[in-house]
Amino acid sequence: MKTALIMGISGQDGALLAEHLLKQGYKVSGTSRDHEVGNFWRLEALGIRDRVTLTSAVLSDFRSVLGALQQTMPDEVYNLAGQTSVGMSFLYPVETFDSILIGTMNILECLRFLGKKIRFYNAGSSECFGNTREPANEETPFRPRSPYATAKAAAHYAVSNYREAYGIFGCTGILFNHESPLRPARFVTQKIVSAASRIAAGSQERLCLGNLKVCRDWGWAPEYVRAMWLMLQGDKPVDLVVASGEEHSLEEFVARVFGAFDLNWRDHVVVDESLFRPSDIEHSCGNASRALAELGWRPETLFSGVVEKLVAAARNKSA
């Protein structure tokens, strides 16, 4: 039985990955900043809260990370922790770098210090590419446009360096947007679906959104965590883009969601320029052909399917 340690198990990806690993027969441990008071509602929603072992770890604290690794001695480590909001990174850039870059460096140093054959997955981000006029692949240069993306890019290169310099089996998954009902309410997709559901039920609220012209590559999160796992099963570590290959505007997402509730989004949505980011990405799309070649992975749920599943989950929740 393999053992996996998921840094950041309480988030969307952490919970979904834990569920996937349990299905593969793993013993799963996970960390949060304080496991005794942490919110693990996603693990509970998936019915796996009592099947995982939880421990506390603060990634910006080297001794804390080392303690978690020594306690679990895993075969695989998945780093899904750290600040996850691009918008918040403009408000708290130093904290963003601490949680993403310093946290990743601490894990890498601990793995080097322990000297065990532990495989390491690092959560990268499509935000590192900046604007993608053509679908980005593994050879596309990074042009980060936010503190979050800059920290993710630095962490990506740190993993690559430790792989080359110290022989650590480390890889970074460059994941484009991937959604599920387990997303936090502050994420725009969940914000839109939740508001549309409430309005359909009679709420008179107006939904305030930022730039509707931005385009994103949206996929289904449960499929993307499978790609994470597959990246650690090969003979050699490799950094890979994980994406749907389709680009759609936020306006189209809004129209599809409200339309699914038999609503005209223009009657209920207000564009608030104060929500525009200082330097936003207009186009974001990925080319995951190498993931297909290396892992046999391809997305099964594309844009329309993602919207359908999110709307169905919202209807079930309100029923």
C-alpha positions as YAML, in Angstrom:
chain: A
units: angstrom
residues:
- id: 1
  name: MET
  ca: [0.00, 0.00, 0.00]
- id: 2
  name: LYS
  ca: [1.42, 3.37, -1.03]
- id: 3
  name: THR
  ca: [1.21, 6.38, 1.27]
- id: 4
  name: ALA
  ca: [0.49, 9.87, -0.02]
- id: 5
  name: LEU
  ca: [0.80, 13.19, 1.78]
- id: 6
  name: ILE
  ca: [-1.39, 15.98, 0.41]
- id: 7
  name: MET
  ca: [-0.31, 19.45, 1.47]
- id: 8
  name: GLY
  ca: [-3.52, 21.46, 1.43]
- id: 9
  name: ILE
  ca: [-6.01, 18.61, 1.63]
- id: 10
  name: SER
  ca: [-8.91, 20.85, 2.70]
- id: 11
  name: GLY
  ca: [-9.16, 22.65, -0.66]
- id: 12
  name: GLN
  ca: [-11.05, 21.59, -3.78]
- id: 13
  name: ASP
  ca: [-8.12, 19.83, -5.43]
- id: 14
  name: GLY
  ca: [-6.84, 18.35, -2.18]
- id: 15
  name: ALA
  ca: [-10.17, 16.75, -1.32]
- id: 16
  name: LEU
  ca: [-10.77, 15.45, -4.85]
- id: 17
  name: LEU
  ca: [-7.24, 14.07, -5.04]
- id: 18
  name: ALA
  ca: [-7.68, 12.34, -1.67]
- id: 19
  name: GLU
  ca: [-10.82, 10.69, -2.98]
- id: 20
  name: HIS
  ca: [-9.01, 9.53, -6.12]
- id: 21
  name: LEU
  ca: [-6.01, 8.16, -4.21]
- id: 22
  name: LEU
  ca: [-8.23, 6.25, -1.81]
- id: 23
  name: LYS
  ca: [-9.87, 4.60, -4.82]
- id: 24
  name: GLN
  ca: [-6.39, 3.59, -5.98]
- id: 25
  name: GLY
  ca: [-5.74, 1.86, -2.65]
- id: 26
  name: TYR
  ca: [-3.50, 4.51, -1.05]
- id: 27
  name: LYS
  ca: [-3.14, 5.37, 2.59]
- id: 28
  name: VAL
  ca: [-3.81, 9.12, 2.54]
- id: 29
  name: SER
  ca: [-2.58, 11.79, 4.94]
- id: 30
  name: GLY
  ca: [-3.17, 15.49, 4.58]
- id: 31
  name: THR
  ca: [-2.11, 18.78, 6.12]
- id: 32
  name: SER
  ca: [-3.77, 22.06, 6.95]
- id: 33
  name: ARG
  ca: [-2.54, 24.99, 9.02]
- id: 34
  name: ASP
  ca: [-4.38, 23.66, 12.09]
- id: 35
  name: HIS
  ca: [-6.05, 20.30, 11.60]
- id: 36
  name: GLU
  ca: [-7.85, 20.49, 14.95]
- id: 37
  name: VAL
  ca: [-9.93, 23.52, 13.99]
- id: 38
  name: GLY
  ca: [-9.66, 23.41, 10.19]
- id: 39
  name: ASN
  ca: [-12.70, 23.32, 7.95]
- id: 40
  name: PHE
  ca: [-12.84, 19.98, 6.17]
- id: 41
  name: TRP
  ca: [-16.35, 20.22, 4.76]
- id: 42
  name: ARG
  ca: [-15.16, 19.06, 1.34]
- id: 43
  name: LEU
  ca: [-13.82, 15.80, 2.75]
- id: 44
  name: GLU
  ca: [-17.11, 15.38, 4.59]
- id: 45
  name: ALA
  ca: [-19.11, 16.11, 1.44]
- id: 46
  name: LEU
  ca: [-17.16, 13.40, -0.39]
- id: 47
  name: GLY
  ca: [-17.70, 10.97, 2.50]
- id: 48
  name: ILE
  ca: [-13.99, 10.43, 3.16]
- id: 49
  name: ARG
  ca: [-13.31, 12.56, 6.27]
- id: 50
  name: ASP
  ca: [-12.79, 9.49, 8.46]
- id: 51
  name: ARG
  ca: [-10.62, 7.72, 5.88]
- id: 52
  name: VAL
  ca: [-7.73, 10.20, 5.86]
- id: 53
  name: THR
  ca: [-5.19, 11.09, 8.54]
- id: 54
  name: LEU
  ca: [-4.83, 14.82, 9.23]
- id: 55
  name: THR
  ca: [-1.88, 16.74, 10.62]
- id: 56
  name: SER
  ca: [-0.93, 20.38, 11.02]
- id: 57
  name: ALA
  ca: [1.74, 22.03, 8.88]
- id: 58
  name: VAL
  ca: [2.61, 25.59, 7.94]
- id: 59
  name: LEU
  ca: [4.51, 25.46, 4.65]
- id: 60
  name: SER
  ca: [6.42, 28.68, 5.29]
- id: 61
  name: ASP
  ca: [7.94, 27.02, 8.40]
- id: 62
  name: PHE
  ca: [10.69, 24.54, 7.49]
- id: 63
  name: ARG
  ca: [10.52, 22.61, 10.78]
- id: 64
  name: SER
  ca: [6.76, 22.25, 10.43]
- id: 65
  name: VAL
  ca: [7.10, 20.79, 6.93]
- id: 66
  name: LEU
  ca: [9.89, 18.46, 8.01]
- id: 67
  name: GLY
  ca: [7.81, 17.23, 10.93]
- id: 68
  name: ALA
  ca: [4.86, 16.40, 8.67]
- id: 69
  name: LEU
  ca: [7.11, 14.46, 6.29]
- id: 70
  name: GLN
  ca: [8.87, 12.56, 9.07]
- id: 71
  name: GLN
  ca: [5.56, 11.71, 10.69]
- id: 72
  name: THR
  ca: [4.05, 10.23, 7.52]
- id: 73
  name: MET
  ca: [7.12, 9.15, 5.48]
- id: 74
  name: PRO
  ca: [5.08, 9.13, 2.27]
- id: 75
  name: ASP
  ca: [5.84, 7.60, -1.11]
- id: 76
  name: GLU
  ca: [4.31, 10.62, -2.81]
- id: 77
  name: VAL
  ca: [3.87, 14.26, -1.79]
- id: 78
  name: TYR
  ca: [1.38, 16.58, -3.46]
- id: 79
  name: ASN
  ca: [1.81, 20.30, -2.85]
- id: 80
  name: LEU
  ca: [-1.64, 21.84, -3.30]
- id: 81
  name: ALA
  ca: [-1.37, 24.35, -0.48]
- id: 82
  name: GLY
  ca: [-0.75, 28.08, -0.56]
- id: 83
  name: GLN
  ca: [-2.67, 31.19, -1.48]
- id: 84
  name: THR
  ca: [-5.03, 30.41, -4.37]
- id: 85
  name: SER
  ca: [-6.59, 33.74, -5.32]
- id: 86
  name: VAL
  ca: [-5.10, 35.82, -8.12]
- id: 87
  name: GLY
  ca: [-7.11, 38.84, -7.02]
- id: 88
  name: MET
  ca: [-5.97, 38.61, -3.40]
- id: 89
  name: SER
  ca: [-2.34, 38.35, -4.51]
- id: 90
  name: PHE
  ca: [-2.46, 41.99, -5.63]
- id: 91
  name: LEU
  ca: [-3.52, 42.97, -2.10]
- id: 92
  name: TYR
  ca: [-1.10, 40.65, -0.27]
- id: 93
  name: PRO
  ca: [1.89, 40.00, -2.56]
- id: 94
  name: VAL
  ca: [4.43, 39.20, 0.18]
- id: 95
  name: GLU
  ca: [2.13, 36.71, 1.88]
- id: 96
  name: THR
  ca: [1.44, 35.16, -1.53]
- id: 97
  name: PHE
  ca: [5.16, 34.63, -2.17]
- id: 98
  name: ASP
  ca: [5.64, 33.20, 1.31]
- id: 99
  name: SER
  ca: [2.87, 30.63, 0.95]
- id: 100
  name: ILE
  ca: [3.67, 29.61, -2.63]
- id: 101
  name: LEU
  ca: [7.40, 30.01, -3.24]
- id: 102
  name: ILE
  ca: [8.83, 29.63, 0.27]
- id: 103
  name: GLY
  ca: [6.41, 26.79, 0.96]
- id: 104
  name: THR
  ca: [7.54, 24.92, -2.16]
- id: 105
  name: MET
  ca: [11.21, 25.55, -1.36]
- id: 106
  name: ASN
  ca: [10.75, 24.18, 2.15]
- id: 107
  name: ILE
  ca: [9.22, 20.96, 0.82]
- id: 108
  name: LEU
  ca: [12.05, 20.57, -1.69]
- id: 109
  name: GLU
  ca: [14.72, 21.17, 0.95]
- id: 110
  name: CYS
  ca: [13.06, 18.68, 3.30]
- id: 111
  name: LEU
  ca: [12.99, 16.06, 0.56]
- id: 112
  name: ARG
  ca: [16.68, 16.69, -0.13]
- id: 113
  name: PHE
  ca: [17.48, 16.52, 3.58]
- id: 114
  name: LEU
  ca: [15.60, 13.24, 4.10]
- id: 115
  name: GLY
  ca: [17.24, 11.63, 1.08]
- id: 116
  name: LYS
  ca: [14.35, 9.22, 0.53]
- id: 117
  name: LYS
  ca: [12.91, 8.24, -2.84]
- id: 118
  name: ILE
  ca: [9.80, 10.35, -2.38]
- id: 119
  name: ARG
  ca: [8.02, 11.54, -5.50]
- id: 120
  name: PHE
  ca: [6.83, 15.16, -5.49]
- id: 121
  name: TYR
  ca: [4.01, 16.87, -7.38]
- id: 122
  name: ASN
  ca: [3.86, 20.66, -7.39]
- id: 123
  name: ALA
  ca: [0.72, 22.58, -8.34]
- id: 124
  name: GLY
  ca: [1.69, 25.05, -11.04]
- id: 125
  name: SER
  ca: [-0.68, 27.42, -12.80]
- id: 126
  name: SER
  ca: [-1.71, 28.53, -16.28]
- id: 127
  name: GLU
  ca: [-1.50, 32.07, -14.91]
- id: 128
  name: CYS
  ca: [2.27, 31.83, -15.43]
- id: 129
  name: PHE
  ca: [1.78, 32.09, -19.21]
- id: 130
  name: GLY
  ca: [-0.02, 35.42, -19.10]
- id: 131
  name: ASN
  ca: [-1.92, 36.10, -22.32]
- id: 132
  name: THR
  ca: [-2.00, 33.13, -24.69]
- id: 133
  name: ARG
  ca: [-2.88, 34.12, -28.23]
- id: 134
  name: GLU
  ca: [-2.26, 30.50, -29.18]
- id: 135
  name: PRO
  ca: [-2.93, 27.54, -26.84]
- id: 136
  name: ALA
  ca: [0.08, 27.31, -24.52]
- id: 137
  name: ASN
  ca: [2.19, 24.17, -24.25]
- id: 138
  name: GLU
  ca: [5.27, 23.19, -22.25]
- id: 139
  name: GLU
  ca: [7.54, 25.26, -24.53]
- id: 140
  name: THR
  ca: [5.53, 28.49, -24.22]
- id: 141
  name: PRO
  ca: [7.47, 31.18, -22.28]
- id: 142
  name: PHE
  ca: [6.14, 32.36, -18.93]
- id: 143
  name: ARG
  ca: [4.91, 35.97, -18.81]
- id: 144
  name: PRO
  ca: [3.21, 36.27, -15.41]
- id: 145
  name: ARG
  ca: [0.90, 39.25, -14.86]
- id: 146
  name: SER
  ca: [0.15, 38.99, -11.13]
- id: 147
  name: PRO
  ca: [2.03, 38.37, -7.88]
- id: 148
  name: TYR
  ca: [0.32, 34.97, -7.73]
- id: 149
  name: ALA
  ca: [1.54, 34.00, -11.21]
- id: 150
  name: THR
  ca: [5.04, 35.30, -10.49]
- id: 151
  name: ALA
  ca: [5.27, 33.19, -7.33]
- id: 152
  name: LYS
  ca: [3.96, 30.12, -9.17]
- id: 153
  name: ALA
  ca: [6.52, 30.63, -11.96]
- id: 154
  name: ALA
  ca: [9.36, 30.87, -9.43]
- id: 155
  name: ALA
  ca: [8.15, 27.71, -7.67]
- id: 156
  name: HIS
  ca: [7.99, 25.93, -11.04]
- id: 157
  name: TYR
  ca: [11.63, 26.74, -11.75]
- id: 158
  name: ALA
  ca: [12.63, 25.73, -8.21]
- id: 159
  name: VAL
  ca: [11.19, 22.25, -8.75]
- id: 160
  name: SER
  ca: [12.96, 21.99, -12.09]
- id: 161
  name: ASN
  ca: [16.25, 23.03, -10.49]
- id: 162
  name: TYR
  ca: [15.99, 20.51, -7.65]
- id: 163
  name: ARG
  ca: [15.16, 17.81, -10.18]
- id: 164
  name: GLU
  ca: [18.28, 18.58, -12.22]
- id: 165
  name: ALA
  ca: [20.67, 19.42, -9.39]
- id: 166
  name: TYR
  ca: [19.68, 16.86, -6.74]
- id: 167
  name: GLY
  ca: [17.89, 14.12, -8.65]
- id: 168
  name: ILE
  ca: [14.57, 14.65, -6.88]
- id: 169
  name: PHE
  ca: [11.59, 13.10, -8.66]
- id: 170
  name: GLY
  ca: [9.70, 16.37, -8.83]
- id: 171
  name: CYS
  ca: [7.29, 17.66, -11.43]
- id: 172
  name: THR
  ca: [4.88, 20.53, -11.89]
- id: 173
  name: GLY
  ca: [1.41, 20.28, -13.36]
- id: 174
  name: ILE
  ca: [0.54, 23.48, -15.23]
- id: 175
  name: LEU
  ca: [-3.20, 23.30, -14.79]
- id: 176
  name: PHE
  ca: [-5.64, 25.61, -16.50]
- id: 177
  name: ASN
  ca: [-8.95, 26.53, -14.81]
- id: 178
  name: HIS
  ca: [-10.74, 23.51, -13.40]
- id: 179
  name: GLU
  ca: [-14.04, 23.71, -11.58]
- id: 180
  name: SER
  ca: [-16.37, 21.71, -9.36]
- id: 181
  name: PRO
  ca: [-19.04, 22.42, -6.73]
- id: 182
  name: LEU
  ca: [-16.21, 22.28, -4.16]
- id: 183
  name: ARG
  ca: [-14.80, 25.62, -5.30]
- id: 184
  name: PRO
  ca: [-14.83, 28.39, -2.64]
- id: 185
  name: ALA
  ca: [-17.67, 30.91, -2.96]
- id: 186
  name: ARG
  ca: [-15.17, 33.69, -3.81]
- id: 187
  name: PHE
  ca: [-14.22, 32.01, -7.10]
- id: 188
  name: VAL
  ca: [-16.06, 33.65, -9.95]
- id: 189
  name: THR
  ca: [-17.57, 30.45, -11.39]
- id: 190
  name: GLN
  ca: [-19.12, 29.48, -8.07]
- id: 191
  name: LYS
  ca: [-20.16, 33.09, -7.46]
- id: 192
  name: ILE
  ca: [-22.06, 33.10, -10.76]
- id: 193
  name: VAL
  ca: [-23.74, 29.71, -10.34]
- id: 194
  name: SER
  ca: [-24.79, 30.43, -6.75]
- id: 195
  name: ALA
  ca: [-26.23, 33.84, -7.63]
- id: 196
  name: ALA
  ca: [-28.15, 32.50, -10.63]
- id: 197
  name: SER
  ca: [-29.62, 29.74, -8.46]
- id: 198
  name: ARG
  ca: [-30.77, 32.23, -5.82]
- id: 199
  name: ILE
  ca: [-32.24, 34.60, -8.41]
- id: 200
  name: ALA
  ca: [-34.12, 31.73, -10.04]
- id: 201
  name: ALA
  ca: [-35.55, 30.95, -6.61]
- id: 202
  name: GLY
  ca: [-36.85, 34.51, -6.23]
- id: 203
  name: SER
  ca: [-33.96, 36.63, -5.01]
- id: 204
  name: GLN
  ca: [-34.00, 40.25, -6.26]
- id: 205
  name: GLU
  ca: [-30.23, 40.65, -5.97]
- id: 206
  name: ARG
  ca: [-27.90, 41.93, -8.65]
- id: 207
  name: LEU
  ca: [-24.70, 40.05, -9.40]
- id: 208
  name: CYS
  ca: [-21.67, 42.36, -9.63]
- id: 209
  name: LEU
  ca: [-18.84, 41.09, -11.83]
- id: 210
  name: GLY
  ca: [-15.63, 42.45, -13.29]
- id: 211
  name: ASN
  ca: [-14.37, 42.17, -16.85]
- id: 212
  name: LEU
  ca: [-16.68, 39.84, -18.79]
- id: 213
  name: LYS
  ca: [-14.50, 39.89, -21.89]
- id: 214
  name: VAL
  ca: [-11.70, 37.77, -20.41]
- id: 215
  name: CYS
  ca: [-11.44, 34.28, -21.90]
- id: 216
  name: ARG
  ca: [-10.51, 31.14, -20.01]
- id: 217
  name: ASP
  ca: [-9.95, 27.42, -20.56]
- id: 218
  name: TRP
  ca: [-12.34, 25.62, -18.20]
- id: 219
  name: GLY
  ca: [-12.23, 21.93, -17.29]
- id: 220
  name: TRP
  ca: [-13.69, 19.54, -14.71]
- id: 221
  name: ALA
  ca: [-11.59, 19.29, -11.54]
- id: 222
  name: PRO
  ca: [-12.08, 15.56, -10.75]
- id: 223
  name: GLU
  ca: [-10.48, 14.75, -14.12]
- id: 224
  name: TYR
  ca: [-7.57, 17.13, -13.50]
- id: 225
  name: VAL
  ca: [-6.58, 15.56, -10.17]
- id: 226
  name: ARG
  ca: [-6.26, 12.25, -11.99]
- id: 227
  name: ALA
  ca: [-3.64, 13.91, -14.21]
- id: 228
  name: MET
  ca: [-1.74, 14.96, -11.07]
- id: 229
  name: TRP
  ca: [-1.61, 11.36, -9.90]
- id: 230
  name: LEU
  ca: [-0.59, 10.05, -13.32]
- id: 231
  name: MET
  ca: [2.36, 12.44, -13.41]
- id: 232
  name: LEU
  ca: [3.92, 10.64, -10.44]
- id: 233
  name: GLN
  ca: [3.40, 7.14, -11.85]
- id: 234
  name: GLY
  ca: [5.85, 7.32, -14.76]
- id: 235
  name: ASP
  ca: [9.52, 6.38, -14.98]
- id: 236
  name: LYS
  ca: [10.72, 9.98, -15.29]
- id: 237
  name: PRO
  ca: [9.41, 13.24, -13.87]
- id: 238
  name: VAL
  ca: [7.99, 15.64, -16.42]
- id: 239
  name: ASP
  ca: [6.21, 19.01, -16.29]
- id: 240
  name: LEU
  ca: [2.95, 18.98, -18.21]
- id: 241
  name: VAL
  ca: [0.14, 21.30, -19.27]
- id: 242
  name: VAL
  ca: [-3.31, 20.05, -18.25]
- id: 243
  name: ALA
  ca: [-6.13, 21.80, -20.11]
- id: 244
  name: SER
  ca: [-9.29, 21.35, -22.17]
- id: 245
  name: GLY
  ca: [-7.95, 23.15, -25.23]
- id: 246
  name: GLU
  ca: [-11.10, 25.30, -25.48]
- id: 247
  name: GLU
  ca: [-11.33, 29.03, -24.76]
- id: 248
  name: HIS
  ca: [-14.57, 30.74, -23.75]
- id: 249
  name: SER
  ca: [-15.32, 34.23, -22.44]
- id: 250
  name: LEU
  ca: [-16.62, 34.91, -18.96]
- id: 251
  name: GLU
  ca: [-19.64, 36.51, -20.62]
- id: 252
  name: GLU
  ca: [-20.40, 33.22, -22.35]
- id: 253
  name: PHE
  ca: [-20.06, 31.38, -19.04]
- id: 254
  name: VAL
  ca: [-22.51, 33.82, -17.41]
- id: 255
  name: ALA
  ca: [-24.98, 33.53, -20.31]
- id: 256
  name: ARG
  ca: [-24.86, 29.72, -20.24]
- id: 257
  name: VAL
  ca: [-25.40, 29.51, -16.49]
- id: 258
  name: PHE
  ca: [-28.26, 32.02, -16.35]
- id: 259
  name: GLY
  ca: [-29.80, 30.47, -19.46]
- id: 260
  name: ALA
  ca: [-29.78, 27.08, -17.74]
- id: 261
  name: PHE
  ca: [-32.03, 28.67, -15.07]
- id: 262
  name: ASP
  ca: [-34.26, 30.22, -17.78]
- id: 263
  name: LEU
  ca: [-32.94, 33.70, -17.01]
- id: 264
  name: ASN
  ca: [-31.58, 36.50, -19.19]
- id: 265
  name: TRP
  ca: [-28.28, 37.39, -17.56]
- id: 266
  name: ARG
  ca: [-28.46, 41.00, -18.76]
- id: 267
  name: ASP
  ca: [-31.41, 41.56, -16.43]
- id: 268
  name: HIS
  ca: [-29.45, 40.50, -13.36]
- id: 269
  name: VAL
  ca: [-25.73, 41.20, -13.86]
- id: 270
  name: VAL
  ca: [-23.91, 44.48, -13.32]
- id: 271
  name: VAL
  ca: [-20.34, 45.11, -14.51]
- id: 272
  name: ASP
  ca: [-18.38, 46.81, -11.74]
- id: 273
  name: GLU
  ca: [-15.09, 48.30, -12.95]
- id: 274
  name: SER
  ca: [-13.77, 48.37, -9.38]
- id: 275
  name: LEU
  ca: [-13.55, 44.57, -9.67]
- id: 276
  name: PHE
  ca: [-11.20, 44.75, -12.67]
- id: 277
  name: ARG
  ca: [-7.68, 43.53, -11.84]
- id: 278
  name: PRO
  ca: [-4.68, 45.87, -12.22]
- id: 279
  name: SER
  ca: [-3.25, 43.66, -14.97]
- id: 280
  name: ASP
  ca: [-5.61, 40.94, -16.11]
- id: 281
  name: ILE
  ca: [-5.17, 38.13, -18.61]
- id: 282
  name: GLU
  ca: [-7.39, 38.57, -21.65]
- id: 283
  name: HIS
  ca: [-6.85, 35.14, -23.20]
- id: 284
  name: SER
  ca: [-5.92, 31.86, -21.51]
- id: 285
  name: CYS
  ca: [-5.97, 28.50, -23.29]
- id: 286
  name: GLY
  ca: [-3.82, 25.38, -23.06]
- id: 287
  name: ASN
  ca: [-2.60, 22.60, -25.32]
- id: 288
  name: ALA
  ca: [-2.51, 19.30, -23.42]
- id: 289
  name: SER
  ca: [-1.32, 17.13, -26.32]
- id: 290
  name: ARG
  ca: [1.82, 16.14, -24.44]
- id: 291
  name: ALA
  ca: [-0.26, 14.97, -21.45]
- id: 292
  name: LEU
  ca: [-2.10, 12.70, -23.89]
- id: 293
  name: ALA
  ca: [1.18, 11.39, -25.29]
- id: 294
  name: GLU
  ca: [2.93, 10.95, -21.92]
- id: 295
  name: LEU
  ca: [0.04, 9.93, -19.67]
- id: 296
  name: GLY
  ca: [-2.79, 8.92, -21.94]
- id: 297
  name: TRP
  ca: [-4.78, 11.73, -20.31]
- id: 298
  name: ARG
  ca: [-7.39, 13.80, -22.11]
- id: 299
  name: PRO
  ca: [-10.30, 15.88, -20.81]
- id: 300
  name: GLU
  ca: [-13.65, 14.16, -20.94]
- id: 301
  name: THR
  ca: [-15.78, 17.10, -19.78]
- id: 302
  name: LEU
  ca: [-15.54, 20.24, -21.90]
- id: 303
  name: PHE
  ca: [-17.02, 23.71, -21.39]
- id: 304
  name: SER
  ca: [-20.71, 22.92, -21.89]
- id: 305
  name: GLY
  ca: [-20.42, 19.84, -19.69]
- id: 306
  name: VAL
  ca: [-18.71, 21.82, -16.92]
- id: 307
  name: VAL
  ca: [-21.57, 24.33, -16.91]
- id: 308
  name: GLU
  ca: [-24.18, 21.56, -16.88]
- id: 309
  name: LYS
  ca: [-22.55, 19.81, -13.93]
- id: 310
  name: LEU
  ca: [-22.17, 23.00, -11.90]
- id: 311
  name: VAL
  ca: [-25.80, 23.97, -12.52]
- id: 312
  name: ALA
  ca: [-27.01, 20.45, -11.67]
- id: 313
  name: ALA
  ca: [-25.09, 20.53, -8.38]
- id: 314
  name: ALA
  ca: [-26.59, 23.94, -7.51]
- id: 315
  name: ARG
  ca: [-30.10, 22.65, -8.22]
- id: 316
  name: ASN
  ca: [-29.54, 19.59, -6.03]
- id: 317
  name: LYS
  ca: [-28.24, 21.80, -3.23]
- id: 318
  name: SER
  ca: [-31.29, 24.08, -3.32]
- id: 319
  name: ALA
  ca: [-33.80, 21.25, -3.69]
...
